[in-house]
Amino acid sequence: MKNISELKPAAAQPRTGATPRRPQPAHRRNESSGFPRSQARNEQNAERNYERYLLLARAEALTGDRIAAENYFQHAEHYLRSMSNNRIKGPKS
């Protein structure tokens, strides 16, 4: 058995069974979802996500899972604030 001082740090140990990562081109790193960042954050997506998380929260509340419901309500609140910020800033020209 090795002493703690003789063990390699986890970061220095090779990963077993893993394929090495290949570097991605720069244009792919920024658009992992396939959409440019500005399009992913438009107001319609915020409204859609707000409604989606609100429905999920209500469904979880009906099943009695208060923790999951609160999680979804917090997600919905994030998108509600995002929509509010978009309205304050106004349309981009």
Secondary structure, DSSP 8 states (H G I E B T S, - for coil): ---GGGS--GGGS--TT--------HHHHTTTTSS-HHHHT-HHHHHHHHHHHHHHHHHHHHHT-HHHHHHHHHHHHHHHHHHHHHHHH----
